[in-house]
């Protein structure tokens, strides 16, 4: 009788351990699936960022263009003032 109860504990522990391993493997599989999806989306986002960089590369030149436009406007006002007296 003592032998049967000691075997029962062994097999119960073995079954619980096996169940824990199965759950851990399932969780790791889900995490790896999500990591793969995130990696795919990160690649797509990186490509989109390159396009954004290319589209906004000229923005620093907008300040220079604005300065030139203000200089032209100032010169045009001065010429207008000189012509109208």
ZIWO-V334297 format. One record per pair of residues at least 24 apart in sequence whose C-alpha atoms are under 8 Angstrom apart, sorted by the first residue. I is the first residue (numbers start at 1). J is the second residue. D is the distance in Angstrom with one decimal. If there is no record, write none. Layout:
I/J/D + I/J/D
//
This chain:
none
//
